[in-house]
Amino acid sequence: MSDVKAWQQLLQMITGTWVSRAIYVAAKLRIADLLADGPRRAEELAAEAGVAPGPLYRVLRTLVCVGVFARQADGRFSLNPLAEPLRS
């Protein structure tokens, strides 16, 4: 059982790096500020931030998985309480 635990710890360390980079990208692009007026699609956010929509969508999905942003049933992204400190 300790092997499984070690594997889980290692995976958490690896994904922790991904999450911290995704948070950095969202902060740098001011995504939380762009979502302050309500939910928006990744394509809209990418256009305003001046980046490609595909990679931004993947960053947003990553941050949804850890609770920073939320994803609506219609595919739009919105703020969660964890995103509030990212607002300017």
C-alpha positions in Angstrom: 0.0 0.0 0.0 2.9 2.4 0.6 3.7 2.2 -3.1 0.3 3.5 -4.1 0.7 6.3 -1.6 4.1 7.3 -3.0 2.7 7.2 -6.5 -0.1 9.5 -5.5 2.3 11.9 -3.8 4.5 12.1 -6.9 1.5 12.7 -9.1 0.3 15.5 -6.8 3.8 17.1 -7.0 3.7 16.9 -10.8 0.2 18.3 -11.2 1.0 20.9 -8.6 3.5 22.4 -11.0 0.9 22.4 -13.8 -1.6 24.1 -11.6 0.7 26.8 -10.4 1.7 27.6 -14.0 -2.0 27.7 -15.0 -2.7 30.1 -12.2 0.2 32.2 -13.4 -1.1 32.3 -16.9 -4.6 33.2 -15.7 -3.2 36.0 -13.5 -1.0 37.4 -16.3 -3.8 37.4 -18.8 -6.2 39.0 -16.2 -8.8 36.3 -16.8 -10.5 36.9 -13.4 -11.0 40.6 -14.3 -12.4 39.6 -17.7 -14.9 37.3 -15.9 -15.9 39.9 -13.4 -19.1 40.9 -15.3 -20.2 37.3 -15.7 -19.5 34.0 -17.5 -17.8 34.0 -20.8 -16.6 31.5 -23.4 -12.9 30.7 -23.8 -13.0 32.1 -27.3 -14.2 35.5 -26.1 -11.6 35.5 -23.3 -8.9 34.6 -25.7 -9.8 37.3 -28.1 -9.7 40.0 -25.4 -6.5 38.6 -23.9 -4.9 38.3 -27.4 -4.1 34.6 -27.1 -5.1 31.5 -29.0 -8.4 30.0 -27.8 -7.4 26.3 -27.7 -4.5 26.7 -25.2 -6.5 29.1 -23.1 -9.4 26.6 -23.0 -7.1 23.9 -21.7 -5.7 26.3 -19.0 -9.2 27.2 -17.9 -10.3 23.5 -17.8 -7.3 22.8 -15.6 -8.3 25.6 -13.2 -11.9 24.4 -13.2 -10.6 21.0 -12.0 -9.0 22.6 -8.9 -11.8 25.0 -8.2 -10.3 28.3 -9.3 -13.0 28.8 -12.0 -16.3 27.1 -12.7 -17.6 25.9 -16.0 -21.3 26.4 -16.8 -23.5 23.8 -18.5 -23.4 25.9 -21.7 -19.5 25.9 -21.7 -18.9 29.4 -20.4 -16.4 29.9 -17.6 -17.1 31.9 -14.4 -15.4 33.0 -11.2 -15.3 30.9 -8.1 -14.3 32.3 -4.7 -10.7 31.0 -5.3 -10.4 33.3 -8.3 -11.2 36.5 -6.3 -7.6 37.1 -5.2 -6.6 37.1 -8.9 -8.7 40.2 -9.6 -6.9 43.5 -9.8 
